[in-house]
């Protein structure tokens, strides 16, 4: 293992900017080059990892709350529902779209309550034909909470890249178990299929010109709606009636 260390000279009182720059250059030249780090033991391991305590011990409900906050910060619309309510919520998100396209692996239950027929993509639709379609409905592979990123794999659930980038309205369904806290955990999940084509989406498509005028829909859908399917809430315990309470109190006194 080499003795490389990233130490910079401390700027002292009276040191000019030029003197500081030259001191940093001299310090950099005095240590081994970074590209000489060849052994695994030489690689710093202080970065965030998929097995960090924060990742594995945080309450999943709190992680989903963070995801929703980040997505809404990016102006995405988020619908939170349970599996039972998902069909109705998906229909609400799709709205009055006249034409809807979806990858062939989308569950039938997701499209059950849509008010329009769904075209299952077979890969033959051209970009021009996709541009005439109002909305696309897909699932996802992973959702990264801290960055508000939806990760799509080009498969029968996430769809090919053109299908998710060209239509103006994208409705994506996220299952609770697909939500992770940070990027390292997301990369770990993606690494199960390293040869796949991945698309990472953080909010609707938007860009700004040199005058900072915001334009939406240039590189992808102008509208992004996320349907987050969460576990059914735990049933609240039923209140005890007076007879049961008195009976229990009598038993405690007898004991």
C-alpha positions as CSV (number, residue, x, y, z in Angstrom):
1,X,0.0,0.0,0.0
2,X,1.4,3.4,-0.9
3,X,1.5,6.4,1.5
4,X,-0.6,8.8,-0.6
5,X,-2.5,11.3,1.4
6,X,-4.6,14.3,0.2
7,X,-3.1,17.0,2.4
8,X,-3.3,20.6,1.4
9,X,-1.3,23.5,2.8
10,X,-3.1,25.7,5.3
11,X,-3.4,29.3,4.2
12,X,-1.7,31.5,6.8
13,X,-2.1,35.2,7.6
14,X,-0.4,37.3,5.0
15,X,-0.2,34.5,2.4
16,X,-1.3,35.8,-1.0
17,X,-3.5,33.8,-3.4
18,X,-0.5,33.2,-5.7
19,X,1.6,31.9,-2.8
20,X,-1.3,29.5,-1.8
21,X,-1.6,28.2,-5.3
22,X,2.1,27.6,-5.7
23,X,2.2,25.9,-2.2
24,X,-0.6,23.5,-3.3
25,X,1.3,22.7,-6.5
26,X,4.5,21.9,-4.6
27,X,2.4,19.8,-2.2
28,X,0.8,17.9,-5.0
29,X,4.1,17.2,-6.8
30,X,5.7,15.9,-3.6
31,X,3.3,12.9,-3.2
32,X,2.7,9.9,-5.5
33,X,0.2,10.4,-8.3
34,X,-3.4,9.3,-7.9
35,X,-3.2,7.0,-10.8
36,X,-0.5,5.0,-9.0
37,X,-3.2,3.7,-6.7
38,X,-3.5,0.1,-8.0
39,X,-4.2,-2.1,-4.9
40,X,-7.7,-2.5,-3.5
41,X,-6.3,-1.6,-0.1
42,X,-5.3,1.8,-1.5
43,X,-8.9,2.8,-2.4
44,X,-10.5,5.1,0.3
45,X,-13.7,3.6,1.7
46,X,-15.2,6.6,3.4
47,X,-18.0,7.0,0.8
48,X,-21.6,6.1,1.5
49,X,-22.3,2.4,1.0
50,X,-25.5,0.3,0.4
51,X,-25.1,-1.4,3.8
52,X,-24.8,1.8,5.8
53,X,-26.8,1.9,9.0
54,X,-28.9,4.8,7.7
55,X,-29.9,2.7,4.7
56,X,-30.7,-0.5,6.4
57,X,-32.3,0.8,9.7
58,X,-34.4,3.7,8.6
59,X,-38.2,3.1,8.8
60,X,-39.4,2.3,5.3
61,X,-42.4,4.7,5.8
62,X,-40.0,7.6,6.5
63,X,-38.0,6.7,3.4
64,X,-41.2,6.8,1.3
65,X,-42.0,10.2,2.9
66,X,-38.6,11.5,1.7
67,X,-39.2,10.2,-1.8
68,X,-42.6,12.0,-2.0
69,X,-41.0,15.2,-0.7
70,X,-38.2,15.1,-3.3
71,X,-40.6,14.3,-6.2
72,X,-42.9,17.1,-5.3
73,X,-39.9,19.5,-5.1
74,X,-39.3,18.5,-8.7
75,X,-42.9,19.4,-9.5
76,X,-43.9,15.8,-10.1
77,X,-47.4,14.9,-8.9
78,X,-47.5,12.0,-6.4
79,X,-50.5,9.8,-5.6
80,X,-50.2,7.6,-2.5
81,X,-52.5,4.6,-2.3
82,X,-52.8,0.9,-1.4
83,X,-52.9,-2.0,-3.8
84,X,-56.7,-2.1,-3.5
85,X,-57.1,1.5,-4.5
86,X,-54.3,1.5,-7.2
87,X,-56.6,0.9,-10.2
88,X,-58.8,3.9,-9.4
89,X,-55.8,6.2,-8.6
90,X,-54.0,5.2,-11.8
91,X,-57.1,6.0,-13.8
92,X,-57.2,9.4,-12.0
93,X,-53.6,10.0,-12.9
94,X,-54.0,9.1,-16.6
95,X,-57.0,11.5,-16.6
96,X,-58.7,12.2,-20.0
97,X,-55.9,10.9,-22.2
98,X,-57.4,9.7,-25.5
99,X,-54.5,7.3,-26.2
100,X,-52.4,5.5,-23.7
101,X,-49.5,3.2,-24.4
102,X,-47.9,0.7,-21.9
103,X,-45.2,-1.9,-21.9
104,X,-46.5,-5.5,-22.4
105,X,-45.6,-6.5,-18.8
106,X,-47.9,-3.9,-17.1
107,X,-50.4,-5.8,-14.9
108,X,-54.0,-5.9,-16.2
109,X,-55.2,-4.6,-12.8
110,X,-53.4,-1.3,-13.4
111,X,-55.5,-0.6,-16.5
112,X,-58.8,-2.0,-15.4
113,X,-60.5,1.3,-14.6
114,X,-59.0,3.4,-17.4
115,X,-61.6,5.2,-19.5
116,X,-59.7,4.4,-22.8
117,X,-58.1,1.4,-24.4
118,X,-54.5,0.8,-23.8
119,X,-52.0,0.1,-26.6
120,X,-49.4,-2.5,-25.5
121,X,-46.1,-1.5,-27.0
122,X,-44.6,-4.2,-29.3
123,X,-41.6,-2.1,-30.3
124,X,-43.0,-1.1,-33.7
125,X,-44.3,2.4,-33.0
126,X,-42.0,5.0,-34.5
127,X,-41.0,8.2,-32.6
128,X,-43.5,10.1,-34.8
129,X,-46.3,7.8,-33.8
130,X,-45.3,7.9,-30.1
131,X,-45.4,11.7,-30.3
132,X,-49.1,11.5,-31.1
133,X,-49.9,9.4,-28.0
134,X,-51.2,11.3,-25.0
135,X,-49.8,9.3,-22.1
136,X,-47.6,6.3,-21.2
137,X,-48.1,4.0,-18.2
138,X,-45.2,2.1,-16.8
139,X,-43.8,0.4,-13.7
140,X,-40.3,1.0,-12.4
141,X,-37.3,-0.9,-11.1
142,X,-36.2,1.3,-8.2
143,X,-37.0,4.6,-6.7
144,X,-34.2,6.5,-4.8
145,X,-35.6,8.7,-2.1
146,X,-32.8,11.1,-1.3
147,X,-32.5,12.2,-5.0
148,X,-36.2,11.7,-6.0
149,X,-35.0,9.5,-8.8
150,X,-37.2,6.9,-10.6
151,X,-35.0,4.2,-12.2
152,X,-36.6,2.5,-15.3
153,X,-35.2,-0.7,-16.8
154,X,-35.9,-1.3,-20.5
155,X,-38.0,-4.4,-19.9
156,X,-41.6,-5.5,-20.1
157,X,-42.5,-3.3,-17.1
158,X,-40.4,-0.2,-17.5
159,X,-40.6,-0.1,-21.3
160,X,-38.2,0.9,-24.0
161,X,-36.6,4.3,-23.6
162,X,-38.4,5.9,-26.5
163,X,-41.8,5.0,-25.0
164,X,-41.0,6.8,-21.7
165,X,-39.4,9.8,-23.3
166,X,-41.6,10.9,-26.2
167,X,-45.2,11.0,-24.9
168,X,-45.9,14.2,-23.0
169,X,-47.4,12.6,-19.9
170,X,-45.7,9.7,-18.0
171,X,-47.6,7.9,-15.2
172,X,-45.2,5.5,-13.4
173,X,-46.3,3.1,-10.7
174,X,-43.8,2.5,-7.8
175,X,-44.2,-0.4,-5.4
176,X,-43.2,0.2,-1.7
177,X,-40.5,-2.5,-1.8
178,X,-38.9,-0.8,-4.8
179,X,-38.1,2.4,-2.7
180,X,-34.5,2.7,-1.3
181,X,-32.9,5.6,0.6
182,X,-29.7,6.4,-1.3
183,X,-27.9,6.0,-4.6
184,X,-25.6,3.2,-3.4
185,X,-28.5,0.9,-2.6
186,X,-30.1,1.8,-5.9
187,X,-26.9,1.0,-7.8
188,X,-26.8,-2.3,-5.9
189,X,-30.2,-3.2,-7.1
190,X,-29.4,-2.2,-10.7
191,X,-26.2,-4.3,-10.6
192,X,-28.3,-7.5,-10.6
193,X,-28.7,-6.8,-14.4
194,X,-25.6,-4.7,-15.4
195,X,-26.2,-5.2,-19.1
196,X,-29.7,-3.7,-19.1
197,X,-30.5,-0.3,-20.6
198,X,-31.4,2.1,-17.7
199,X,-33.2,5.4,-17.7
200,X,-33.1,7.6,-14.5
201,X,-35.8,10.2,-14.1
202,X,-35.8,13.0,-11.5
203,X,-39.0,14.9,-12.1
204,X,-40.5,16.1,-15.4
205,X,-38.2,17.1,-18.2
206,X,-37.1,20.7,-17.9
207,X,-34.2,22.9,-19.1
208,X,-33.3,26.6,-19.1
209,X,-31.7,28.7,-21.8
210,X,-28.9,31.2,-21.3
211,X,-31.5,33.8,-20.0
212,X,-32.7,31.2,-17.4
213,X,-36.1,30.9,-19.1
214,X,-37.5,27.5,-18.0
215,X,-38.8,25.2,-20.8
216,X,-40.4,21.9,-20.0
217,X,-40.9,18.8,-22.1
218,X,-37.7,19.2,-24.3
219,X,-35.9,16.0,-23.3
220,X,-38.8,14.0,-22.0
221,X,-42.4,14.1,-20.7
222,X,-43.7,17.5,-19.6
223,X,-45.8,15.9,-16.9
224,X,-44.7,13.1,-14.5
225,X,-47.2,11.5,-12.1
226,X,-46.1,8.9,-9.6
227,X,-48.5,6.4,-8.1
228,X,-46.9,5.1,-4.9
229,X,-48.5,1.8,-3.8
230,X,-47.9,1.5,0.0
231,X,-48.8,-1.3,2.4
232,X,-52.3,-1.4,3.8
233,X,-52.5,0.5,7.1
234,X,-52.5,-1.5,10.3
235,X,-56.1,-1.8,11.6
236,X,-56.7,0.2,14.8
237,X,-57.5,-1.9,17.9
238,X,-61.2,-1.9,18.7
239,X,-62.1,0.0,21.9
240,X,-63.0,-2.3,24.8
241,X,-66.5,-2.1,26.2
242,X,-67.1,-1.4,29.9
243,X,-67.9,-5.1,30.7
244,X,-64.5,-6.3,29.4
245,X,-62.7,-3.5,31.3
246,X,-64.4,-4.3,34.6
247,X,-63.8,-8.1,34.1
248,X,-60.1,-7.5,33.6
249,X,-59.9,-5.1,36.6
250,X,-61.5,-7.8,38.8
251,X,-59.0,-10.4,37.6
252,X,-56.1,-8.1,38.4
253,X,-57.5,-7.4,41.9
254,X,-58.0,-11.2,42.5
255,X,-54.4,-11.9,41.4
